[in-house]
Amino acid sequence: MEAYADDIKPLSYSGKEWVIAVILLPAFALLLNVVLFGTQYFTTVRNFLIPTVIALGVMILVYICCGMVAEMLRNRFPKYSQTFKRIAIGLGIHIALTTTGLSIIFWVYDYIGFMGYQINLNQYAWTLIVGAICNIMATSFNEGAAFFERWREVVDEAEQLKKENLQSQLEGLKGQVNPHFLFNSLNSLSSLISDDPVKAEKFLDEMSKVYRYLLRTNEDGLTTLQAEMDFINSYFHLLKTRYGDGLDMKTAIEDRFLTCLLPPLTLQMLVENAVKHNMILKDKPLQILILTTNSGRLIVSNNLQRKDRMVTSNKVGLSNIVKKYRLMKQEEISVRDDGKEFAVIVPLINA
């Protein structure tokens, strides 16, 4: 309940509330007092200031309440398909608040005889109509400003996400086409050609799948878990051929999650990090585990056997994954390191 209340903030409808308030409220307060007091309103400084301050104060209070209602409704009906419903309910409440504020001014002035005022029901009715029109104008301006701000945020986020995708694809491609990787892969292939032609053919086939996936996902923002698993199996085949019994990978993926989405090359980056930062020994193999949980999360973990010398790392891979999830407004990934096991928990996105 406290978290929900924190979301309801005065004048947080759009970034232009105060601009709209400065334009509309003083003008409405002046017009209201002209209607109430006529030329008497301008006879003395006192006659001008006191009614102006009172009317402006009431209107500001009403405007703040309207802003809180608008923000509450935006949280309650956030989808674009709910826009007209949100505006209709908001206008009804805004007009009711404005009517209450104006009624207080009219009837209290009449009751206490403020500046000799006596209520004129015809003036009262027309003032309520003008107040309703001002509400429609203010709501339209605020809704338009809020819509523009959200549209600009979406455009900026889409552009940033595109950059992050390109960066992660670049990092993945660099990791696969750098001279060390090519040399090691070709060296492994060369040895297999003479020792085991069948394995050499299999190795070449998996290597082609790795590069085909890298090129195919160049424009994709998201990919399926099935596609990622197919890719990581091919990628791991290359690693396994190189490291042999020093490297092992097990998977436990539930079929119901295979259609879920995640950023492409996520698994490659996480597996590559495990290989890069840990010792790989035949008598003490590096064990990588990829599994899904019942709650729809993907966990990539490995036993920790860090290298004696520190490996230079700019953590670009993991950082890119984190940024992507933030830009997509998805649940954040988390990292677990208990000294014996290192694990990255990645939320899967429903298709």
C-alpha positions in Angstrom: 0.0 0.0 0.0 2.9 2.4 0.8 4.6 1.7 -2.5 1.3 2.4 -4.3 0.9 5.6 -2.5 4.4 6.7 -3.4 3.4 6.5 -7.1 0.7 9.2 -6.6 2.6 12.4 -6.7 1.2 15.9 -7.1 1.7 17.5 -10.5 3.5 14.5 -12.0 1.2 14.1 -15.0 3.7 15.4 -17.5 6.7 17.7 -17.6 4.6 20.7 -18.5 2.2 20.9 -15.6 3.6 24.1 -14.1 3.7 25.8 -17.6 0.1 24.9 -18.1 -0.8 26.0 -14.6 1.0 29.4 -15.0 -0.9 30.0 -18.2 -4.4 28.9 -17.2 -4.8 29.5 -13.4 -4.0 33.2 -13.1 -6.2 34.0 -16.1 -9.1 31.9 -14.7 -8.7 33.5 -11.2 -8.9 37.0 -12.7 -11.9 36.1 -14.9 -13.6 34.6 -11.9 -13.2 37.7 -9.7 -14.4 39.9 -12.6 -17.6 37.8 -12.7 -18.0 37.9 -9.0 -17.3 41.6 -8.2 -17.4 43.5 -11.5 -15.6 46.9 -11.5 -15.4 46.8 -7.7 -12.6 44.3 -8.2 -10.3 47.0 -9.6 -11.2 49.9 -7.3 -8.5 49.4 -4.7 -5.3 47.4 -4.3 -6.9 45.5 -1.3 -10.1 44.7 -3.4 -7.8 43.3 -6.1 -5.2 41.4 -4.1 -7.3 39.6 -1.5 -9.9 38.0 -3.9 -7.0 37.2 -6.4 -5.0 35.4 -3.7 -8.0 33.4 -2.5 -9.2 32.4 -5.9 -5.7 31.5 -7.1 -5.1 29.5 -3.9 -8.2 27.5 -4.4 -7.5 26.9 -8.1 -3.9 25.8 -7.3 -5.2 23.3 -4.7 -7.8 22.0 -7.2 -5.1 21.7 -9.9 -2.7 19.8 -7.6 -5.6 17.4 -6.7 -6.3 16.9 -10.4 -2.7 16.2 -11.1 -2.7 13.5 -8.4 -5.8 12.0 -9.8 -4.3 12.0 -13.3 -1.2 10.2 -12.1 -3.2 7.7 -10.2 -5.3 6.9 -13.3 -2.2 6.7 -15.5 -0.8 4.0 -13.1 -4.2 2.3 -13.1 -4.7 2.4 -16.9 -1.2 2.6 -18.4 -1.9 1.1 -21.8 -2.5 3.1 -25.0 -5.7 1.1 -25.5 -7.0 2.5 -22.2 -6.3 6.2 -23.1 -9.9 7.2 -23.7 -11.1 5.4 -20.6 -8.5 7.1 -18.6 -9.3 10.6 -20.0 -13.0 10.1 -19.6 -12.8 9.1 -15.9 -10.2 11.8 -15.3 -12.3 14.5 -16.8 -15.3 13.5 -14.7 -13.2 13.7 -11.5 -11.5 16.9 -12.6 -14.8 18.6 -13.3 -16.2 17.4 -10.0 -13.1 18.8 -8.1 -13.3 22.1 -10.0 -17.0 22.4 -9.3 -16.4 21.8 -5.6 -13.7 24.5 -5.5 -15.8 27.1 -7.3 -18.9 26.2 -5.2 -16.9 26.8 -2.0 -15.9 30.3 -3.3 -19.4 31.3 -4.4 -21.3 30.0 -1.4 -18.8 31.1 1.2 -18.6 34.6 -0.3 -22.3 34.8 -0.2 -22.6 33.4 3.3 -20.1 35.9 4.8 -21.0 38.7 2.5 -17.4 39.1 1.3 -17.1 42.5 -0.4 -20.9 42.7 -0.3 -21.2 39.7 -2.7 -24.6 38.0 -3.1 -24.8 34.9 -5.2 -26.2 35.1 -8.7 -27.3 31.6 -9.8 -27.0 32.4 -13.5 -23.4 33.6 -13.0 -22.7 30.5 -10.9 -23.9 28.2 -13.6 -21.9 29.9 -16.4 -18.8 29.9 -14.2 -19.1 26.1 -13.7 -19.5 25.7 -17.5 -16.3 27.8 -18.1 -14.5 25.8 -15.4 -15.5 22.6 -17.2 -14.1 24.0 -20.5 -10.9 24.9 -18.8 -10.6 21.4 -17.4 -11.0 20.0 -20.8 -8.2 22.3 -22.1 -5.9 21.5 -19.2 -6.5 17.8 -19.6 -5.9 18.0 -23.3 -2.7 19.9 -22.9 -1.4 17.6 -20.2 -2.4 14.5 -22.0 -0.7 15.7 -25.2 2.5 16.7 -23.3 2.6 13.3 -21.4 2.0 11.5 -24.7 4.9 13.4 -26.4 7.2 12.7 -23.5 6.4 9.0 -23.5 6.8 8.8 -27.2 10.2 10.5 -27.0 11.3 8.1 -24.2 10.3 5.1 -26.3 12.2 6.5 -29.3 15.3 7.2 -27.2 15.1 3.7 -25.5 14.7 2.0 -28.9 17.7 3.8 -30.2 19.7 3.0 -27.1 18.6 -0.6 -27.3 19.7 -0.8 -30.9 23.1 0.5 -30.0 23.4 -2.1 -27.2 22.3 -4.8 -29.6 25.0 -3.8 -32.1 27.6 -3.6 -29.3 26.8 -7.0 -28.0 26.8 -8.5 -31.5 30.1 -6.8 -32.1 31.6 -8.2 -28.9 30.2 -11.6 -29.8 31.6 -11.4 -33.3 35.0 -10.2 -32.0 35.1 -13.1 -29.6 34.6 -15.5 -32.5 36.7 -14.0 -35.2 39.7 -12.7 -33.2 43.0 -14.3 -34.3 43.3 -16.5 -31.2 39.9 -18.1 -31.7 40.4 -18.6 -35.4 43.9 -20.0 -34.8 42.7 -22.4 -32.1 39.7 -23.5 -34.1 41.7 -24.0 -37.3 44.4 -25.8 -35.4 41.8 -28.1 -33.8 40.3 -28.7 -37.3 43.7 -29.4 -38.8 44.5 -32.0 -36.2 41.1 -33.7 -36.6 41.4 -33.9 -40.4 44.3 -36.3 -40.1 43.3 -38.0 -36.9 39.6 -38.3 -37.3 38.0 -37.0 -40.5 34.5 -37.8 -39.3 35.0 -35.5 -36.2 36.6 -32.9 -38.4 33.5 -32.8 -40.6 31.4 -32.5 -37.5 33.6 -29.7 -36.1 33.4 -27.8 -39.4 29.7 -28.2 -39.5 29.3 -26.8 -35.9 31.7 -24.0 -36.7 29.6 -22.9 -39.7 26.5 -23.0 -37.5 28.2 -20.6 -35.0 29.0 -18.0 -37.7 25.6 -18.5 -39.4 23.8 -17.7 -36.2 26.0 -14.6 -35.6 25.2 -13.2 -39.0 21.5 -14.2 -38.8 20.9 -12.4 -35.5 22.6 -9.2 -36.6 19.2 -7.3 -36.8 17.3 -9.2 -34.2 16.5 -7.6 -30.9 15.4 -10.8 -29.3 15.6 -14.5 -30.0 14.0 -17.7 -28.7 15.6 -19.8 -26.0 15.4 -22.7 -28.5 17.6 -20.8 -31.0 20.0 -19.8 -28.2 20.3 -23.4 -27.1 20.9 -24.6 -30.6 23.7 -22.0 -31.0 25.3 -22.7 -27.6 25.5 -26.4 -28.3 27.4 -25.7 -31.5 29.6 -23.1 -29.8 30.3 -25.5 -26.9 31.2 -28.3 -29.4 34.1 -26.0 -30.6 35.2 -25.4 -27.0 34.9 -29.1 -26.1 37.0 -30.1 -29.0 39.7 -27.8 -27.9 39.6 -28.4 -24.1 38.5 -32.0 -24.1 37.8 -33.5 -20.6 38.7 -30.3 -18.9 35.4 -28.8 -19.9 31.8 -30.0 -19.4 28.4 -28.6 -19.9 25.0 -29.9 -18.8 21.6 -28.5 -19.6 18.2 -28.9 -17.9 15.7 -26.8 -20.0 12.0 -27.4 -19.7 10.3 -27.5 -23.1 7.6 -25.0 -22.1 10.3 -22.3 -21.9 11.9 -22.9 -25.3 9.6 -20.3 -27.0 10.5 -17.6 -24.4 12.7 -14.8 -25.6 16.0 -13.3 -24.5 18.7 -11.1 -26.1 20.8 -13.0 -28.7 24.2 -14.2 -27.7 23.3 -14.1 -24.0 24.4 -17.7 -23.5 27.6 -17.3 -25.5 28.7 -14.3 -23.5 28.1 -16.1 -20.2 29.8 -19.3 -21.2 32.7 -17.4 -22.7 33.1 -15.5 -19.4 33.2 -18.8 -17.5 35.9 -20.2 -19.8 37.9 -17.0 -19.8 38.1 -16.5 -16.0 38.5 -20.1 -14.7 41.1 -22.8 -15.0 40.3 -25.7 -17.2 42.0 -28.9 -16.1 41.5 -32.6 -17.1 41.6 -33.7 -13.4 39.5 -30.7 -12.3 37.1 -29.9 -15.1 35.2 -26.6 -15.4 31.5 -27.6 -15.2 28.9 -25.3 -16.7 25.2 -25.8 -16.0 22.4 -24.2 -17.9 18.9 -24.7 -16.5 15.4 -23.1 -16.2 13.5 -22.7 -13.0 9.7 -23.0 -12.5 9.5 -19.2 -12.2 10.7 -18.7 -15.7 14.3 -17.8 -15.2 17.4 -19.1 -16.9 20.4 -19.8 -14.7 23.9 -20.2 -16.1 26.4 -21.3 -13.5 29.8 -22.8 -13.2 32.1 -24.0 -10.4 34.7 -21.4 -9.4 38.3 -22.2 -10.0 39.7 -18.9 -10.8 43.0 -18.5 -12.6 46.0 -17.6 -10.5 46.7 -14.5 -12.6 44.0 -11.9 -13.1 42.4 -11.9 -16.5 41.9 -8.5 -18.0 38.2 -7.9 -18.5 36.0 -4.9 -19.2 32.9 -6.9 -18.3 31.3 -5.6 -21.5 29.3 -8.8 -22.2 27.5 -9.0 -18.8 27.1 -5.2 -18.8 25.4 -5.3 -22.2 22.9 -7.9 -21.0 22.1 -5.9 -17.9 21.6 -2.7 -20.0 19.3 -4.5 -22.5 17.0 -5.8 -19.8 16.8 -2.3 -18.2 16.1 -0.6 -21.6 13.3 -3.2 -22.2 12.0 -2.5 -18.7 12.2 -6.2 -17.9 13.1 -7.7 -14.6 16.8 -7.2 -13.9 19.3 -10.0 -14.1 21.1 -11.0 -10.9 24.5 -12.5 -10.1 25.3 -15.0 -7.4 28.8 -15.7 -6.2 29.3 -17.7 -3.0 33.0 -18.4 -3.5 32.3 -21.9 -4.8 29.9 -21.2 -7.6 29.3 -18.3 -9.9 25.8 -18.0 -11.4 23.9 -15.5 -13.5 20.1 -15.5 -13.3 18.4 -14.2 -16.5 14.6 -13.6 -16.6 13.0 -15.1 -19.7 10.6 -12.9 -21.6 7.2 -14.3 -22.6 6.7 -14.4 -26.4 
